[in-house]
Amino acid sequence: MQKYFVLDTNVLLHNADSISSFSDNVVVLPMSVIEELDRFKSHNNELARNARQVIRQLDHLREKGNLGRGVEMDNGGTLMIYHERDLADHGLDMRVADNRILGVAYTLFEQEKKVIFVSKDINARLKADALGIEVMDFEKQKVNFDELFSGHCQLKVPGALIDEFYTNKKLTIDGCAAVPNEFVLLIDEGDEKHTALARSTNGGDLVPLLPDYNEAFGLKPRNKEQRMALELLLDPDVLLVTMVGQAGTGKTLLALAAAMETTVHFNRYERILVSRPVIPMGKDLGYMPGDKDEKLFHWMQPIFDNLTFLMSAQGRQSGEKHAESVKQKVDKLLQDNIIELEALTYIRGRSIPNQYVIVDEAQNLTPHEIKTIVSRAGEGTKVVLTGDPEQIDNPYLDSSSNGLSYAVERMKGQPLHGHITLRKSERSNLAGAAAQFL
């Protein structure tokens, strides 16, 4: 029996290719969805770009026939724009666009069609389910966050193998399933205190972590996960690093320290490019006065905080004179164009060679936005994506559908990619307790 997939507007805004993701079935777009796309299309953001792309696809399909009666797509399915006249009464307020969209699904359901309502809006899915309609989230470009690749694992082995590892600086273990750049903590079967921390190579061998990567710009790791992170952040052969962790685990600080070490000390990159999505937590403050740099200042304040920490001799201010000198150092980095702060909006279309790129709060980006950013990387550029998928401010994303989680899983096993999950908060005892209990 042919299925009728009724798509909510948020599905199209999340992924412009969603209309072609249901092969050999009927994709139904209620007229209210078309009207909502029209309202989104004029904005200057990813949602608007997706809206415009969907509209262009629909216009192309229109040339093949009447969309109201249904037009065959290249994937063997049919796309139909459903006029909302004579909808079956489902008891909801039809003045609300979401309820009219549900009305289309309910009308087809009443006509004994096999209807599936697809939405990223949990509340809309709840209402559809209450009406007896089968519901689903849009699953394409979605991963299982509960099973997200952590970047490291433990392996119990005979103590003799650990001794061999320390002696030969290399170890091959038959059946070890570690992917390239995954870290393996070797634990002695007879003595759990006898351990070795190794990193998997592209060929499957285990090698020690490099002593040159024990610190970055004066910053030393406080736990083994941070040490693993520095290994990836400082290695020029690892071109894409993803870091996941809750607040206070040191994601941004480690990335900036490694960027400063490799750019300022080693001159490996021409400059550091730092960006983060402009998505507020809570109510938006609205229009911000000033030029681009002045507008970005407030959004980039966490970056300035971390830079101030790094530029301070002991990681903290020790008086007014010292504080002023630290501020001068940070300002000079910006004035000399060693560090560039950029809005993600302006990265699209650019080619970025020989730079150390840090994208903070990447969990608020869609998989398509992540692809757009990473594909801007030119020759000699390293990209670092950091974020906490459990703290998402983008209303269209969750811990499984955001671009950071998607990149972790899709890039796993690529020799140019490394990932680490940071679990322990090192900001302060209070921050650690808040992350754990609040």
Order of alpha helices (4+ residues) and beta strands (2+ residues): beta-alpha-beta-alpha-alpha-beta-beta-alpha-beta-alpha-beta-beta-alpha-beta-beta-beta-alpha-beta-alpha-beta-alpha-alpha-alpha-beta-beta-alpha-beta-alpha-beta-alpha
